[in-house]
Amino acid sequence: MVSIILLLLHSVSAATPSQWRNRAIYQVITDRFARTDGSTSATCNTGDRVYCGGTWKGIIQHLDYIKGMGFDAVWISPITFQLQGKTMWGESYAGYWQQDLYRLNGNFGTAADLKALSAALHAQGMYLMVDIVVNHNAWNGPPSAVNYTTFNPFNNPSNYHPFCEIDYSNTTSAQVCWLGDTNVPLPDLKTESPTVASTYQTWISQLMSNYSIDGLRLDTVLNVDPSFWPAFSRAAGSPYLVGEVYTGNTSTACAYQQSSSSSPILPGILNYPLYFPLSAAFASPSGNMTALAARIAEIHNACADTSLLAPFSENADVPRFASLTGDLVAAQNVLAFTLLADGVPVVYQGQEQHYSSVGGSGDPWNREALWFSGYQTQVPLYGLTKILLGLRKWAGGLDQGYWGYGMWAIYSDARTVVVRKGYPGRQVLAVLTNAGSQAPAHAVQLGADKTAATKGQVWMDVLGCGTVVADSNGGLNVTIPGGWPRVLFPQAALKGSGFCGQ
């Protein structure tokens, strides 16, 4: 009877993967998004790697900023209690140096604050995604000196693999050896152990219920025994799980979406196989657009469900796009691709402000405090995001099949890629280029066999509000002015949308 009561107390009712398909995610580094006091000038030297004061209350105060772009899901940093004090690599402000599953990170707020954030999101029709770490705990000092009694609930050395350095060319090594280094080692949990697995299942069931969490981002998936995930997912209520499968290898990444017994290992993954050719294609006028087009097809062939992938062009582990090229027009093109791609798009805080990782290109320089931007809404990438997420929702509202209809590259050349998503008569056609803001205008001729356009059909560019009329054969001649992206939609299908006065 007691076990039944506990089960009822911790019943989980998370959002299903299918309920996430039409969502768009805004990724927040909790410590760097907004402070409780509302300050937009509080000191935060990114290179110091220390806590800067961002909180869950701060996020609540700026939900309108996030929702104003069209996002309806927020991914926050890990919430658990962290390694305390300063290490050789700074403090654990990002949340990946866990020590206690059953305590919250007090730097971000209280349990009441986290519940309030969840409630505030749900009141606005938005979902809460929480980042979690199951692979490891963290220790400040040499691996030989780890005091396992400081960890909760895994406080016995028998719960961990013995220390070894990872050989990334060996799958077993990646799953049993330790991340981190000899300064801040990350003791690797035996996730294949029934004891460890069942403890995690109890914990995640309680966490999802206690804070009304809708989905989870899973850290370091490649370092965890794959058999761990299906039962963990069921304990969590079978929500949308998006795993960090950090590899550009399409086969390796997509294998996590393939069936393991009767269900996939994971419903969703961060689309790293797309990220690498996407970033390279748009970062320079010499980027390889043909390789990007080929990768789109490769992912369609390898992944079980592209509508549950999570495309991105920035996150807290990769360089800011603006650190690769400062060209704002290039940034508009890569962001447009991200927002219109298959799956549940993710935009990382600061991308909409064209943050550029001043001081370096990756961690920690890509983890700047957003309050320095003043949360401006009258900036180009904020406006672009608002338009394209609006178009995405409009297209999906016209036809629910839109979410499962794959985005395909229908044309590519040395500086251009054209992608199409949706059924004829209500499909999005994006003409994107890496030519840059200094490029002269150039035209792309697209046949009706590629676009499914009909004679005389009028297409509206939702970004510039110009039109393109199909010729007598149904072909479209699209001019790209000065490297700007063009995103076309049949004008007749825009009536009532509010786009460009329709």
C-alpha positions in Angstrom: 0.0 0.0 0.0 2.8 2.4 0.9 4.5 1.9 -2.5 1.2 2.6 -4.3 0.7 5.8 -2.4 4.2 6.9 -3.2 3.6 6.2 -6.9 0.5 8.3 -6.9 2.3 11.1 -5.1 4.9 11.2 -7.8 2.8 10.4 -10.8 4.3 12.1 -13.8 2.4 13.9 -16.6 5.0 15.4 -18.8 4.5 16.6 -22.4 4.9 13.8 -24.9 7.3 14.0 -27.8 4.4 14.6 -30.2 3.3 17.5 -28.1 6.8 19.0 -28.5 6.9 18.8 -32.3 5.4 22.3 -32.9 7.5 23.9 -30.1 10.6 26.1 -30.3 13.1 26.2 -27.5 15.1 29.1 -26.1 18.1 27.9 -24.2 19.0 29.7 -21.0 22.2 29.7 -18.9 20.4 30.4 -15.6 23.3 32.2 -14.0 23.8 34.5 -17.0 20.2 35.3 -18.2 18.6 37.6 -15.6 19.2 38.6 -12.0 16.4 38.9 -9.4 17.2 42.6 -8.9 16.7 43.3 -12.6 20.1 44.8 -13.0 21.4 45.3 -16.6 24.8 46.4 -15.5 25.8 44.0 -12.8 29.4 42.9 -13.1 30.0 39.6 -14.9 33.4 39.0 -16.3 32.9 36.0 -18.6 36.5 34.8 -18.4 36.4 34.6 -14.6 34.1 31.5 -14.7 32.2 32.5 -11.6 28.6 32.9 -10.5 27.2 36.2 -11.7 23.8 36.1 -10.0 21.2 34.9 -12.5 18.2 33.3 -10.9 14.9 31.5 -11.7 13.1 34.6 -10.5 15.1 36.6 -13.0 13.9 34.3 -15.8 10.2 34.8 -14.7 10.7 38.6 -15.0 11.8 38.3 -18.6 9.4 35.7 -20.0 7.8 38.3 -22.2 11.2 38.9 -23.8 11.4 35.2 -24.7 7.8 34.7 -25.7 8.0 37.9 -27.8 10.2 36.1 -30.2 7.7 33.3 -30.5 9.4 30.7 -28.3 7.1 28.5 -26.3 9.6 26.4 -24.4 12.5 27.3 -22.2 15.5 25.1 -21.5 17.3 25.9 -18.2 20.6 24.9 -16.7 20.9 21.8 -14.5 19.2 22.6 -11.1 21.0 20.2 -8.7 23.4 21.1 -5.9 26.9 21.6 -7.2 30.6 21.4 -6.3 31.2 24.3 -4.0 33.9 27.0 -4.1 36.4 27.9 -6.8 38.4 25.4 -8.8 41.2 25.8 -11.3 38.5 26.1 -13.9 36.3 28.5 -11.9 33.0 27.8 -10.2 30.1 25.5 -11.1 27.8 28.3 -12.4 26.9 26.3 -15.6 25.5 23.4 -13.5 27.4 20.4 -14.8 29.5 19.6 -11.7 26.8 17.9 -9.7 27.2 16.5 -6.1 23.7 16.1 -4.7 20.7 15.0 -6.7 18.3 15.8 -3.8 19.3 19.4 -3.2 18.8 22.4 -5.5 21.5 24.9 -6.5 20.8 27.6 -4.0 22.5 30.2 -6.2 19.5 30.0 -8.6 16.8 30.1 -5.9 14.6 28.0 -3.8 12.2 25.1 -4.5 9.4 27.6 -4.4 11.2 29.8 -7.0 11.6 26.8 -9.4 7.9 25.9 -8.9 7.0 29.5 -9.6 9.0 29.5 -12.8 7.3 26.3 -14.0 3.9 27.8 -13.1 4.7 31.1 -14.9 5.7 29.2 -18.0 2.6 27.1 -18.0 0.4 30.1 -17.5 1.8 31.5 -20.8 1.3 28.2 -22.6 5.0 27.5 -22.5 7.0 24.3 -21.6 9.8 23.9 -19.1 12.8 21.8 -20.2 15.4 21.0 -17.5 19.0 20.0 -18.3 20.1 16.9 -16.3 23.4 15.1 -15.8 23.4 11.4 -15.0 26.9 10.4 -16.2 29.0 11.8 -13.4 29.5 13.8 -10.2 32.3 16.3 -9.7 35.3 16.6 -7.4 37.8 19.4 -6.8 41.2 17.7 -6.5 43.1 14.6 -7.9 41.1 11.5 -8.8 42.9 9.5 -6.2 41.6 11.8 -3.5 37.9 11.7 -4.3 35.8 11.5 -1.1 32.7 9.6 -2.3 30.8 10.4 0.9 30.3 14.0 -0.3 28.0 12.7 -3.0 24.3 12.0 -2.6 22.8 9.5 -3.2 25.8 7.7 -4.9 28.2 7.9 -1.9 30.0 4.6 -2.4 33.0 3.9 -4.7 31.2 0.8 -5.9 28.7 3.1 -7.7 31.5 4.3 -10.0 33.9 3.1 -12.6 37.6 3.1 -11.6 39.4 6.2 -12.9 40.8 6.1 -16.4 41.3 8.6 -19.1 39.0 8.5 -22.1 40.1 7.2 -25.4 37.5 8.8 -27.6 38.2 6.4 -30.5 36.8 3.6 -28.2 33.1 3.5 -27.4 33.6 1.4 -24.2 36.2 3.8 -23.0 33.9 6.8 -23.6 31.2 5.1 -21.5 33.3 4.0 -18.5 36.2 6.4 -18.2 36.0 9.8 -16.6 35.3 13.2 -18.1 37.0 16.3 -16.7 40.7 16.2 -15.9 43.0 15.6 -13.0 42.2 19.1 -11.6 38.4 18.7 -11.6 37.7 15.0 -12.3 34.2 13.8 -12.9 33.8 10.4 -11.4 31.9 8.2 -13.8 28.8 6.5 -12.5 28.0 2.9 -13.4 24.7 3.6 -15.2 24.6 0.0 -16.3 24.3 -1.0 -12.6 20.7 -1.9 -11.6 21.1 -0.1 -8.3 22.3 3.1 -10.0 19.6 2.9 -12.7 16.8 2.3 -10.3 17.9 5.1 -8.0 17.9 7.5 -11.0 14.5 6.3 -12.0 13.0 7.1 -8.6 14.7 10.5 -8.6 13.6 11.6 -12.1 10.0 10.5 -11.4 9.9 12.7 -8.3 11.7 15.6 -10.0 9.3 15.7 -12.9 6.3 15.6 -10.6 7.6 18.1 -8.0 8.4 20.8 -10.5 5.9 20.0 -13.3 8.7 19.6 -15.9 7.7 19.0 -19.5 10.9 17.8 -21.1 14.5 17.0 -20.5 17.8 17.8 -22.1 20.3 15.0 -21.4 24.0 15.8 -21.0 26.9 13.7 -22.3 24.7 11.0 -23.8 27.7 9.3 -25.6 29.3 8.7 -22.2 26.3 6.8 -20.8 25.4 3.1 -21.4 22.6 3.3 -24.0 20.5 0.7 -22.3 20.1 3.1 -19.4 17.8 5.5 -21.2 14.5 3.6 -22.1 13.7 2.7 -18.5 14.8 6.2 -17.3 12.4 7.7 -19.9 9.5 5.6 -18.7 10.2 6.6 -15.1 10.1 10.3 -16.2 6.7 9.8 -17.8 8.0 9.2 -21.4 8.4 12.9 -22.1 10.4 14.6 -24.9 14.0 13.8 -24.2 16.7 15.5 -26.3 20.1 14.0 -25.9 23.5 15.7 -26.3 25.0 13.2 -28.7 28.1 15.2 -29.4 29.3 13.9 -32.7 29.2 14.9 -36.4 28.8 11.3 -37.4 25.3 10.9 -38.7 25.1 7.2 -38.2 26.4 7.3 -34.7 24.0 10.1 -33.7 20.9 8.8 -35.5 21.4 5.3 -33.9 20.0 6.8 -30.7 16.7 7.3 -32.5 16.5 3.7 -33.7 14.6 1.0 -31.9 15.8 -0.7 -28.8 13.4 -3.5 -28.2 10.0 -1.8 -28.7 11.1 1.9 -28.4 13.9 4.2 -29.5 16.8 4.8 -27.1 15.8 8.5 -27.2 13.0 10.3 -29.0 15.2 13.3 -29.8 18.8 14.4 -30.1 20.6 17.7 -30.6 21.3 17.8 -34.3 25.1 17.9 -34.2 25.5 16.1 -37.6 23.7 19.1 -39.1 25.4 21.7 -37.0 28.9 21.2 -38.3 28.2 21.5 -42.0 25.6 24.2 -41.3 28.1 26.4 -39.4 30.9 25.8 -41.9 28.6 26.5 -44.9 27.5 30.0 -43.7 30.6 31.2 -41.8 32.4 32.1 -45.0 31.5 32.9 -48.7 33.7 29.9 -49.4 31.6 27.6 -47.3 30.4 24.3 -48.8 26.7 24.6 -49.5 26.6 21.4 -51.5 27.9 19.5 -48.5 25.2 21.0 -46.4 22.5 19.9 -48.9 23.9 16.4 -48.9 23.9 16.2 -45.1 20.2 17.1 -45.0 19.5 14.1 -47.2 21.9 11.9 -45.2 20.1 12.7 -41.9 16.7 12.0 -43.5 18.0 8.5 -44.5 19.6 7.7 -41.1 17.4 9.2 -38.4 14.1 7.6 -37.6 12.1 10.8 -37.0 13.6 14.2 -38.1 10.6 16.0 -36.6 12.0 15.3 -33.1 15.6 16.4 -33.8 16.7 19.7 -32.3 18.5 21.8 -34.8 20.7 24.7 -33.6 23.5 27.0 -34.8 24.7 28.1 -31.3 24.8 26.6 -27.8 26.9 26.9 -24.7 29.4 24.3 -25.9 30.2 25.6 -29.4 31.6 29.0 -30.6 29.2 31.8 -31.2 28.4 32.1 -34.9 29.4 35.8 -34.7 32.9 34.8 -33.5 33.3 32.9 -36.8 32.1 35.8 -38.9 30.9 39.2 -37.7 28.7 39.6 -40.8 25.2 40.2 -39.6 23.7 39.1 -42.9 25.5 35.8 -42.6 24.0 35.5 -39.1 20.5 36.1 -40.5 20.9 33.3 -43.0 22.2 30.7 -40.6 19.5 31.6 -38.0 16.8 31.4 -40.7 18.0 27.9 -41.6 17.9 26.9 -37.9 14.4 28.1 -37.3 12.9 26.5 -40.4 14.7 23.1 -40.2 13.1 19.9 -39.3 12.5 19.3 -35.6 12.3 21.5 -32.5 14.6 24.4 -33.1 16.8 25.7 -30.3 18.2 29.2 -30.0 20.8 29.9 -27.4 20.4 33.1 -25.3 22.4 36.0 -26.9 22.2 34.7 -30.4 19.3 37.0 -31.0 21.5 39.9 -29.8 24.4 38.8 -32.1 26.7 38.1 -29.2 30.2 37.3 -30.4 32.2 35.7 -27.6 34.5 38.6 -26.9 37.8 37.2 -25.6 37.6 33.8 -27.3 35.4 31.6 -29.4 34.2 28.8 -27.0 33.7 28.1 -23.3 33.7 30.3 -21.2 33.6 33.2 -23.7 30.3 32.0 -25.2 28.6 32.2 -21.8 28.1 36.0 -21.5 25.5 37.6 -19.3 22.5 38.5 -21.4 21.6 41.5 -19.2 24.4 43.5 -20.8 22.2 43.6 -24.0 19.4 45.4 -22.1 17.0 42.7 -23.6 16.6 44.8 -26.7 13.8 43.8 -28.9 14.4 46.3 -31.8 17.4 44.4 -33.1 17.6 42.5 -36.4 18.0 38.9 -35.2 15.2 39.3 -32.5 12.9 40.6 -35.3 13.9 37.8 -37.7 13.3 35.2 -35.0 9.8 36.6 -34.3 8.8 36.5 -38.0 10.1 33.1 -38.8 8.8 31.4 -35.7 5.5 33.1 -36.5 5.6 31.7 -40.0 6.5 28.2 -38.7 3.4 28.3 -36.5 1.2 29.6 -39.3 2.3 26.9 -41.7 1.7 24.2 -39.0 -1.7 25.7 -38.2 -2.8 25.4 -41.8 -1.8 21.8 -41.9 -0.8 19.7 -39.0 1.1 17.5 -41.4 3.7 20.3 -41.7 5.5 19.2 -38.6 6.2 15.7 -40.0 6.9 16.9 -43.5 10.7 16.8 -44.0 12.7 19.9 -45.1 14.7 19.1 -48.2 17.4 20.9 -50.1 16.0 21.4 -53.6 18.9 23.4 -55.0 22.5 24.3 -54.1 25.4 25.9 -55.7 28.7 27.4 -54.5 27.0 30.2 -52.4 23.3 29.3 -52.2 21.1 26.6 -50.8 17.3 26.5 -51.3 15.2 24.4 -48.8 11.6 23.5 -49.0 9.3 22.3 -46.3 5.5 21.6 -46.4 2.9 20.5 -48.9 2.3 22.3 -52.2 0.2 25.5 -51.8 1.3 26.0 -48.2 5.0 25.3 -48.2 7.9 27.4 -46.9 10.7 28.0 -49.5 13.9 29.5 -48.0 16.6 30.9 -50.4 19.7 31.3 -48.3 23.3 32.3 -49.1 26.7 32.6 -47.6 27.7 35.4 -50.0 27.7 38.0 -47.2 26.6 41.6 -46.9 29.1 42.9 -49.5 27.9 40.6 -52.2 26.2 42.0 -55.3 22.6 40.8 -56.0 22.4 37.5 -57.7 19.5 35.4 -59.0 18.5 31.7 -58.6 16.2 30.1 -61.1 14.0 27.3 -59.7 11.9 25.0 -61.8 8.4 24.0 -60.9 9.6 20.5 -60.4 11.6 21.8 -57.4 9.1 24.2 -56.0 5.7 22.8 -57.0 4.7 26.4 -58.0 2.0 26.9 -60.6 1.8 29.4 -63.5 1.2 32.9 -62.2 1.3 31.9 -58.5 2.4 34.8 -56.2 4.9 34.1 -53.5 5.5 36.5 -50.6 8.9 37.1 -49.1 7.9 37.4 -45.4 11.2 39.0 -44.5 11.1 41.8 -47.0 7.5 41.7 -48.1 8.4 41.7 -51.8 6.8 39.2 -54.1 8.0 36.6 -56.7 5.5 35.5 -59.5 5.9 32.1 -61.1 6.4 32.2 -64.8 4.3 30.4 -67.5 6.1 27.1 -66.6 5.7 27.5 -62.9 9.3 28.5 -62.4 10.5 31.0 -59.9 13.3 33.5 -60.5 14.4 34.6 -57.1 16.8 37.6 -56.7 19.0 37.6 -53.6 19.8 41.2 -52.7 23.2 41.8 -51.0 23.3 38.4 -49.3 20.0 38.7 -47.5 17.9 35.6 -46.8 14.6 35.3 -48.6 11.8 33.2 -47.1 8.9 32.7 -49.5 5.3 31.4 -48.9 2.4 31.3 -51.2 0.6 34.7 -50.9 -2.9 33.1 -51.0 -2.1 31.0 -48.0 -1.0 34.0 -46.0 -4.4 35.7 -45.9 -5.4 36.4 -42.3 -1.9 35.8 -41.0 -0.9 39.4 -40.6 2.4 38.9 -42.5 3.1 41.8 -44.8 -0.4 43.2 -44.4 -2.1 40.0 -45.4 
